[in-house]
Amino acid sequence: MSQRTDRVDELLRQEIGALLAKEVADPRIGFATITDVETSPDLRHAKVWVSVIGTQAARDETLRALGDAMPFIRHELGKRLRIKRIPDLHVHIDDSAERGTRVLHLLNELEAGAEPGSIVPFHESLPTPVPRLPHEGDTDEPPGVAPPLPGRRPKVHRGPLDGRGGRGGPPRAEGRRPRSPRG
């Protein structure tokens, strides 16, 4: 995809989500989240991917209600957005969270020693978080922070809010721009 369609996709996802939260008052729309929008290269059509929490009947009802609300949403998008053409919006269910839950459940069952053929189907819409057990090689550092190398001090990152202006010098006065080195 091009950068243009990526930007339009993200803009549509944000605006459709905001419209559903604030402007659409249909009680049939349950716990629905706009997860992604994919526009065609000519920007005439857009797939709106929706994740819905609930039973299969509630999902079907929410999908129908969203389909009924799309003409209104398209009209509102035409008022809010400054793009040449508002695409036709087609609602699709996003079941990636359910598939991920199913995989996690299968992995837990296999880890517990169950045979692959004996695992019963699992019907949960979202994974239940479980605490992570400590493993060999874990550190006490927060995730994403590497432990310091032996014999070295950890590097300290200073930013603009550390009282030093971000470059180790005194903070600049408000409203003054720094002078260029050429005069």
C-alpha positions as CSV (number, residue, x, y, z in Angstrom):
1,M,0.0,0.0,0.0
2,S,1.0,3.6,-0.5
3,Q,1.6,6.1,2.3
4,R,-1.5,8.0,1.1
5,T,-3.8,5.0,1.6
6,D,-2.1,4.2,4.9
7,R,-2.8,7.8,6.2
8,V,-6.4,7.6,4.9
9,D,-6.9,4.2,6.6
10,E,-5.7,5.5,9.9
11,L,-7.8,8.7,9.6
12,L,-10.9,6.8,8.8
13,R,-10.3,4.3,11.6
14,Q,-10.0,7.1,14.2
15,E,-13.0,9.1,12.9
16,I,-15.3,6.1,12.5
17,G,-14.4,5.1,16.1
18,A,-15.1,8.6,17.4
19,L,-18.4,8.7,15.5
20,L,-19.5,5.4,16.9
21,A,-18.7,6.4,20.4
22,K,-20.3,9.9,20.3
23,E,-22.9,10.1,17.5
24,V,-24.4,6.7,17.0
25,A,-27.0,5.8,19.7
26,D,-28.1,2.4,18.5
27,P,-28.5,0.0,21.4
28,R,-27.9,-3.0,19.1
29,I,-24.2,-1.9,18.9
30,G,-22.6,-3.6,21.8
31,F,-18.9,-3.6,22.7
32,A,-17.5,-2.9,19.3
33,T,-14.1,-1.6,18.4
34,I,-12.8,-0.5,15.0
35,T,-9.6,-2.4,14.7
36,D,-8.6,-1.5,11.1
37,V,-9.7,0.1,7.9
38,E,-8.4,-1.0,4.5
39,T,-9.2,1.2,1.5
40,S,-8.9,0.2,-2.1
41,P,-6.2,2.0,-4.1
42,D,-8.8,4.2,-5.8
43,L,-10.3,5.1,-2.4
44,R,-13.8,4.1,-3.6
45,H,-14.3,1.2,-1.1
46,A,-13.1,0.6,2.4
47,K,-13.3,-2.6,4.6
48,V,-14.0,-1.6,8.2
49,W,-12.7,-4.4,10.5
50,V,-14.6,-4.6,13.8
51,S,-13.9,-6.6,16.9
52,V,-17.0,-7.4,19.0
53,I,-17.1,-8.8,22.5
54,G,-20.0,-11.1,23.2
55,T,-21.9,-14.2,22.0
56,Q,-22.2,-15.1,18.4
57,A,-25.8,-13.8,18.3
58,A,-24.7,-10.5,19.8
59,R,-21.9,-10.2,17.3
60,D,-24.3,-10.8,14.4
61,E,-26.7,-8.2,15.7
62,T,-23.9,-5.7,16.2
63,L,-22.6,-6.3,12.7
64,R,-26.1,-5.7,11.2
65,A,-26.5,-2.5,13.3
66,L,-23.1,-1.3,12.1
67,G,-24.1,-2.0,8.5
68,D,-27.2,0.0,9.0
69,A,-25.2,2.9,10.6
70,M,-22.6,3.1,7.8
71,P,-24.6,5.5,5.5
72,F,-24.9,7.9,8.4
73,I,-21.3,7.5,9.3
74,R,-20.2,8.1,5.7
75,H,-22.3,11.3,5.6
76,E,-20.7,12.6,8.8
77,L,-17.3,11.7,7.5
78,G,-18.0,13.8,4.4
79,K,-18.7,16.8,6.7
80,R,-15.6,16.2,8.9
81,L,-12.9,15.2,6.5
82,R,-11.4,17.1,3.7
83,I,-10.7,14.3,1.2
84,K,-11.9,14.2,-2.3
85,R,-14.0,11.1,-2.0
86,I,-15.4,9.3,1.1
87,P,-15.3,5.5,0.3
88,D,-18.2,3.2,0.6
89,L,-17.8,1.5,3.9
90,H,-18.2,-2.3,4.2
91,V,-18.2,-3.8,7.7
92,H,-16.3,-7.1,8.4
93,I,-15.8,-9.0,11.7
94,D,-12.3,-9.1,13.0
95,D,-11.8,-12.5,14.8
96,S,-8.1,-12.2,15.2
97,A,-8.4,-11.9,19.0
98,E,-10.5,-15.1,19.1
99,R,-8.0,-17.0,17.0
100,G,-5.2,-15.8,19.3
101,T,-7.1,-16.9,22.3
102,R,-7.7,-20.3,20.7
103,V,-3.9,-20.7,20.0
104,L,-3.1,-19.7,23.6
105,H,-5.6,-22.2,24.9
106,L,-4.1,-24.9,22.8
107,L,-0.6,-24.1,23.9
108,N,-1.7,-24.2,27.5
109,E,-3.4,-27.5,27.1
110,L,-0.3,-29.0,25.3
111,E,2.0,-27.7,28.0
112,A,-0.2,-29.4,30.6
113,G,0.3,-32.7,28.8
114,A,-3.1,-33.1,26.9
115,E,-3.1,-34.9,23.6
116,P,-3.9,-32.7,20.6
117,G,-7.0,-34.8,19.6
118,S,-8.5,-34.6,23.2
119,I,-8.6,-30.8,23.5
120,V,-12.2,-29.7,23.5
121,P,-13.2,-26.6,21.5
122,F,-12.8,-23.4,23.4
123,H,-15.4,-20.5,23.2
124,E,-13.9,-17.5,24.9
125,S,-13.8,-14.1,23.2
126,L,-10.7,-12.7,24.8
127,P,-7.7,-14.3,26.6
128,T,-7.6,-14.3,30.3
129,P,-4.4,-12.7,31.5
130,V,-2.2,-14.9,33.7
131,P,0.9,-13.9,35.7
132,R,4.2,-14.6,34.0
133,L,6.3,-17.1,35.9
134,P,10.0,-16.2,36.4
135,H,12.4,-18.0,34.0
136,E,16.2,-18.5,34.1
137,G,18.0,-15.5,32.8
138,D,15.3,-13.0,33.9
139,T,16.5,-9.7,35.4
140,D,14.8,-7.3,37.7
141,E,15.0,-4.6,35.0
142,P,11.7,-3.4,33.5
143,P,10.8,-4.8,30.1
144,G,12.8,-3.2,27.2
145,V,15.7,-2.1,29.5
146,A,19.0,-3.9,29.1
147,P,21.0,-4.5,32.2
148,P,24.3,-2.5,32.3
149,L,27.5,-4.1,31.2
150,P,29.9,-5.1,34.0
151,G,32.3,-2.3,34.9
152,R,30.2,0.4,33.2
153,R,27.8,2.9,34.6
154,P,24.3,2.9,33.0
155,K,23.8,5.7,30.5
156,V,21.4,8.4,31.7
157,H,19.2,10.0,29.1
158,R,18.3,13.6,29.7
159,G,15.4,15.2,28.0
160,P,13.9,18.7,27.7
161,L,12.0,18.4,31.0
162,D,15.0,17.4,33.2
163,G,15.8,21.1,34.1
164,R,18.8,21.2,31.9
165,G,17.3,22.2,28.6
166,G,17.9,18.8,27.1
167,R,21.6,19.5,26.2
168,G,23.1,19.8,29.6
169,G,22.9,23.6,29.7
170,P,20.6,25.9,31.7
171,P,17.0,26.0,30.6
172,R,16.2,28.7,28.0
173,A,13.9,31.6,28.8
174,E,10.4,31.3,27.4
175,G,9.8,33.0,24.1
176,R,13.4,33.3,23.1
177,R,14.8,31.4,20.2
178,P,18.5,30.4,20.3
179,R,20.8,32.4,18.1
180,S,22.5,30.8,15.2
181,P,26.2,30.3,15.4
182,R,26.7,32.6,12.4
183,G,25.4,35.7,14.1
